[in-house]
């Protein structure tokens, strides 16, 4: 084999080894858990795979406007209080996971 070809073969092998080694931890970081629940008239979900933010999704299943409260784990964030129309859906993203999500009653 010519020296240039040997060098190229070694470089490709080294690059493949490097990518294979890096793929393990990167794959482990992308695993996530979807959290789902309901409280009063609301069904909600959020996924813990976000790096910078977490988005909470909700659906008001009642026939009246209701208020939803999301308390965030990070103490620096005020709780979110959202008025949602009947059969309304929505979402909100914050730099924290939710601590609790519950129905505050009629709007």
ROSE-4610 file (N, C-alpha, C; in Angstrom, 1 decimal, always signed):
// ROSE-4610
residu = [X/X/X/X/X/X/X/X/X/X/X/X/X/X/X/X/X/X/X/X/X/X/X/X/X/X/X/X/X/X/X/X/X/X/X/X/X/X/X/X/X/X/X/X/X/X/X/X/X/X/X/X/X/X/X/X/X/X/X/X/X/X/X/X/X/X/X/X/X/X/X/X/X/X/X/X/X/X/X/X/X/X/X/X/X/X/X/X/X/X/X/X/X/X/X/X/X/X/X/X/X/X/X/X/X/X/X/X/X/X/X/X/X/X/X/X/X/X/X/X/X/X/X/X/X/X/X/X/X/X/X/X/X/X/X/X/X/X/X/X/X/X/X/X/X/X/X/X/X/X/X/X/X/X/X/X/X/X/X/X/X/X/X/X/X/X/X/X/X/X/X/X/X/X/X/X/X/X/X/X/X/X/X/X/X/X/X/X/X/X/X/X/X/X/X/X/X/X/X/X/X/X/X/X/X/X/X/X/X/X/X/X/X/X/X/X/X/X/X/X/X/X/X/X/X/X/X/X/X/X/X/X/X/X/X/X/X/X/X/X/X/X/X/X/X/X/X/X/X/X/X/X/X/X/X/X/X/X/X/X/X/X/X/X/X/X/X/X/X/X/X/X/X/X/X/X/X/X/X/X/X/X/X/X/X/X/X/X/X/X/X/X/X/X/X/X/X/X/X/X/X/X/X/X/X/X/X/X/X/X/X/X/X/X/X/X/X/X/X/X/X]
num = [1/1/1/2/2/2/3/3/3/4/4/4/5/5/5/6/6/6/7/7/7/8/8/8/9/9/9/10/10/10/11/11/11/12/12/12/13/13/13/14/14/14/15/15/15/16/16/16/17/17/17/18/18/18/19/19/19/20/20/20/21/21/21/22/22/22/23/23/23/24/24/24/25/25/25/26/26/26/27/27/27/28/28/28/29/29/29/30/30/30/31/31/31/32/32/32/33/33/33/34/34/34/35/35/35/36/36/36/37/37/37/38/38/38/39/39/39/40/40/40/41/41/41/42/42/42/43/43/43/44/44/44/45/45/45/46/46/46/47/47/47/48/48/48/49/49/49/50/50/50/51/51/51/52/52/52/53/53/53/54/54/54/55/55/55/56/56/56/57/57/57/58/58/58/59/59/59/60/60/60/61/61/61/62/62/62/63/63/63/64/64/64/65/65/65/66/66/66/67/67/67/68/68/68/69/69/69/70/70/70/71/71/71/72/72/72/73/73/73/74/74/74/75/75/75/76/76/76/77/77/77/78/78/78/79/79/79/80/80/80/81/81/81/82/82/82/83/83/83/84/84/84/85/85/85/86/86/86/87/87/87/88/88/88/89/89/89/90/90/90/91/91/91/92/92/92/93/93/93/94/94/94/95/95/95/96/96/96/97/97/97/98/98/98/99/99/99/100/100/100/101/101/101/102/102/102/103/103/103/104/104/104/105/105/105/106/106/106/107/107/107]
x = [+0.8/+0.0/+0.9/+0.5/+1.3/+1.1/+2.2/+2.1/+0.9/+0.5/-0.6/-1.9/-2.0/-3.2/-3.3/-2.1/-2.0/-2.4/-2.0/-2.3/-3.8/-4.4/-5.8/-6.6/-6.2/-6.9/-6.8/-5.7/-5.5/-6.4/-6.4/-7.3/-8.7/-9.2/-10.6/-10.9/-10.0/-10.2/-10.3/-9.4/-9.4/-10.6/-11.1/-12.3/-13.5/-13.6/-14.7/-14.7/-13.5/-13.4/-13.9/-13.4/-13.8/-15.3/-15.9/-17.4/-18.1/-17.7/-18.3/-18.3/-17.1/-16.9/-17.8/-18.0/-18.8/-20.3/-20.7/-22.1/-22.8/-22.0/-22.6/-23.2/-22.4/-22.9/-23.9/-23.8/-24.8/-26.1/-26.1/-27.4/-28.0/-27.3/-27.8/-28.5/-27.9/-28.5/-29.8/-30.1/-31.4/-32.5/-32.3/-33.4/-34.2/-35.5/-36.4/-37.6/-38.3/-39.5/-40.6/-41.7/-42.9/-43.8/-44.0/-44.9/-46.3/-47.3/-48.7/-49.5/-50.6/-51.4/-52.7/-53.5/-54.7/-55.1/-55.7/-56.2/-57.4/-58.5/-59.8/-60.1/-60.3/-60.7/-59.5/-58.3/-57.1/-56.3/-56.0/-55.0/-53.7/-52.6/-51.3/-50.2/-49.2/-48.0/-46.8/-45.6/-44.3/-43.3/-42.2/-41.1/-39.8/-39.1/-37.9/-36.6/-36.8/-35.6/-35.0/-35.7/-35.2/-33.9/-33.0/-31.7/-31.9/-32.5/-32.6/-34.0/-35.0/-36.4/-37.2/-38.3/-39.3/-40.6/-41.3/-42.6/-43.7/-44.7/-45.9/-47.0/-47.7/-48.9/-50.1/-51.2/-52.5/-53.7/-54.8/-56.1/-57.2/-58.0/-59.2/-60.3/-60.7/-61.7/-63.2/-63.3/-64.6/-65.3/-66.5/-67.4/-67.3/-66.5/-66.3/-64.9/-64.6/-63.2/-62.7/-61.5/-60.9/-59.5/-59.0/-57.7/-56.8/-55.6/-54.6/-53.4/-52.9/-51.7/-50.5/-49.4/-48.2/-47.2/-46.7/-45.7/-44.4/-43.4/-42.1/-41.1/-40.2/-39.3/-38.2/-37.8/-36.8/-37.5/-37.0/-37.6/-37.7/-36.8/-36.8/-38.0/-38.8/-39.9/-41.2/-42.0/-43.3/-44.2/-45.2/-46.1/-46.9/-47.2/-47.9/-49.4/-50.2/-51.7/-52.3/-52.9/-53.3/-54.8/-55.6/-57.0/-57.1/-57.9/-58.0/-59.5/-59.8/-61.2/-61.7/-63.0/-63.5/-62.9/-62.5/-61.9/-60.6/-60.1/-58.9/-57.6/-56.6/-55.3/-54.3/-53.1/-52.0/-50.8/-49.7/-48.5/-47.7/-46.7/-45.9/-44.5/-43.4/-42.1/-41.4/-40.6/-39.9/-38.5/-37.6/-36.3/-36.3/-37.3/-37.4/-38.4/-38.4/-39.4/-40.5/-41.8/-42.8/-42.8/-43.1/-43.2/-44.6/-45.6/-47.0/-47.8/-48.9/-49.8/-51.2/-52.1/-53.4/-54.4/-55.7/-56.9/-57.3/-57.3/-57.8/-59.3/-60.0/-61.4/-61.9/-63.1/-63.7/-63.0/-62.9/-62.2/-63.2]
y = [-1.2/+0.0/+1.2/+2.3/+3.5/+4.3/+5.0/+5.8/+6.7/+7.4/+8.3/+7.5/+6.3/+5.5/+5.0/+4.6/+4.1/+5.2/+6.5/+7.6/+7.9/+7.8/+8.1/+7.0/+5.7/+4.6/+4.8/+5.2/+5.4/+6.6/+7.6/+8.8/+8.4/+7.7/+7.3/+6.4/+5.4/+4.6/+5.4/+6.3/+7.2/+8.0/+8.6/+9.3/+8.5/+7.3/+6.4/+6.0/+5.7/+5.4/+6.6/+7.8/+9.0/+9.2/+9.1/+9.3/+8.2/+7.0/+5.9/+6.1/+6.6/+6.8/+8.0/+9.0/+10.2/+9.9/+8.9/+8.7/+8.1/+7.3/+6.7/+7.7/+8.7/+9.6/+10.6/+10.9/+11.8/+11.1/+9.8/+9.1/+9.0/+8.8/+8.7/+10.0/+11.2/+12.5/+12.8/+12.1/+12.4/+11.6/+10.7/+10.0/+10.9/+10.8/+11.6/+10.9/+11.5/+11.0/+12.0/+11.6/+12.5/+12.3/+13.4/+13.5/+13.9/+13.1/+13.4/+13.4/+14.2/+14.1/+14.9/+15.0/+15.8/+16.3/+17.4/+18.0/+18.9/+18.5/+19.2/+19.1/+20.2/+20.2/+20.1/+20.0/+20.1/+18.8/+18.5/+17.4/+18.2/+17.7/+18.4/+17.4/+17.9/+17.0/+18.0/+17.4/+18.0/+17.0/+17.3/+16.4/+16.9/+16.0/+16.5/+16.4/+16.5/+16.4/+17.8/+18.8/+20.2/+20.5/+21.1/+21.5/+22.9/+23.8/+25.2/+25.5/+24.9/+25.2/+23.9/+24.1/+23.0/+23.6/+22.9/+23.4/+22.5/+23.2/+22.5/+22.7/+21.6/+21.6/+21.3/+22.0/+21.7/+21.7/+21.2/+21.1/+21.3/+22.3/+22.4/+21.6/+20.6/+19.7/+20.1/+21.2/+21.6/+22.5/+22.8/+23.7/+25.2/+25.5/+26.9/+27.2/+28.5/+29.0/+28.7/+28.3/+27.9/+28.5/+28.6/+29.1/+27.9/+27.9/+26.9/+27.5/+26.8/+27.4/+26.4/+26.9/+26.1/+26.7/+25.9/+26.4/+25.8/+26.6/+26.2/+25.8/+24.9/+24.4/+25.5/+26.3/+27.3/+28.4/+28.7/+29.7/+31.1/+31.4/+32.7/+33.0/+32.0/+32.2/+32.3/+33.3/+33.4/+32.3/+31.8/+30.8/+31.4/+30.6/+31.0/+30.8/+31.8/+31.6/+32.0/+31.0/+31.2/+30.9/+31.8/+31.6/+30.9/+29.8/+28.9/+28.8/+29.1/+29.0/+27.5/+27.3/+25.9/+25.2/+23.9/+23.1/+23.7/+24.7/+25.4/+24.6/+24.8/+24.1/+25.2/+24.9/+25.9/+25.3/+26.1/+25.7/+26.9/+26.7/+27.7/+27.1/+27.8/+27.4/+28.3/+27.6/+28.4/+27.7/+28.3/+27.8/+27.0/+26.2/+25.3/+24.2/+23.2/+22.1/+22.6/+22.1/+22.5/+21.7/+22.3/+21.6/+21.0/+21.8/+21.4/+22.1/+21.4/+22.0/+21.7/+22.7/+22.4/+23.4/+23.0/+23.8/+24.7/+26.0/+27.0/+27.2/+26.7/+26.8/+27.8/+28.2/+29.0/+30.4/+30.8/+32.1/+33.2]
z = [+0.0/+0.0/+0.0/-0.7/-0.8/+0.5/+0.9/+2.2/+2.3/+1.2/+1.3/+1.6/+0.9/+1.2/+2.6/+3.1/+4.5/+5.5/+5.2/+6.1/+6.0/+4.8/+4.7/+5.4/+5.3/+5.9/+7.4/+8.0/+9.4/+9.9/+9.1/+9.5/+9.5/+8.5/+8.5/+9.7/+10.0/+11.1/+12.4/+12.6/+13.8/+13.9/+12.8/+12.8/+13.2/+12.6/+12.9/+14.4/+15.0/+16.4/+17.2/+16.9/+17.6/+17.6/+16.4/+16.3/+17.1/+17.0/+17.8/+19.3/+19.7/+21.2/+21.6/+20.8/+21.1/+21.1/+20.2/+20.0/+21.3/+22.1/+23.3/+24.2/+24.8/+25.7/+25.1/+23.8/+23.2/+23.1/+22.8/+22.7/+24.1/+25.1/+26.5/+26.9/+26.4/+26.8/+26.1/+25.0/+24.3/+24.9/+25.7/+26.3/+27.2/+27.1/+27.9/+28.4/+29.4/+29.9/+29.7/+29.1/+29.0/+30.2/+30.9/+32.1/+31.7/+32.1/+31.7/+33.0/+33.0/+34.2/+33.9/+34.9/+34.8/+36.2/+36.2/+37.4/+37.1/+37.7/+37.4/+36.0/+35.3/+33.8/+32.9/+33.4/+32.5/+32.4/+31.2/+30.9/+30.5/+31.0/+30.7/+30.5/+29.8/+29.6/+29.4/+29.7/+29.5/+29.4/+28.7/+28.4/+29.0/+29.7/+30.4/+29.5/+28.2/+27.3/+27.0/+27.3/+27.0/+27.7/+26.9/+27.5/+28.2/+27.5/+28.0/+28.6/+28.0/+28.4/+28.5/+29.2/+29.3/+28.9/+28.0/+27.5/+28.1/+28.7/+29.3/+28.3/+27.9/+27.0/+27.9/+27.5/+28.3/+27.4/+27.9/+27.2/+28.3/+28.1/+29.0/+28.5/+29.2/+28.7/+29.2/+29.9/+30.4/+29.4/+29.7/+28.8/+29.3/+30.3/+30.8/+30.7/+30.7/+30.8/+32.2/+32.3/+33.5/+33.6/+34.9/+35.1/+35.5/+34.9/+35.1/+35.8/+36.8/+37.5/+37.4/+37.0/+36.8/+37.8/+38.8/+39.7/+39.2/+39.0/+38.4/+39.5/+39.3/+40.3/+40.6/+39.6/+39.9/+40.7/+41.9/+42.8/+42.2/+41.3/+40.7/+39.8/+39.4/+38.5/+39.2/+38.9/+39.5/+38.9/+39.6/+39.0/+37.8/+36.9/+35.7/+36.0/+35.8/+35.9/+34.6/+33.9/+32.5/+32.4/+31.8/+31.5/+30.2/+30.2/+29.0/+28.7/+27.4/+26.9/+27.0/+26.9/+26.9/+25.7/+25.9/+24.9/+24.4/+25.1/+24.6/+24.9/+24.1/+24.2/+24.1/+24.7/+24.7/+25.2/+25.3/+25.8/+26.3/+27.2/+27.7/+28.0/+27.7/+27.9/+28.9/+29.8/+30.8/+31.0/+31.7/+31.9/+33.2/+33.4/+34.6/+34.3/+35.0/+35.0/+35.9/+35.6/+36.5/+37.8/+38.9/+40.2/+40.4/+40.0/+40.1/+39.1/+38.6/+37.7/+38.2/+38.3/+38.8/+38.3/+38.4/+38.0/+39.1/+38.9/+39.9/+39.9/+38.9/+38.9/+37.8/+37.8/+36.8/+36.7/+35.4/+35.2/+35.3]
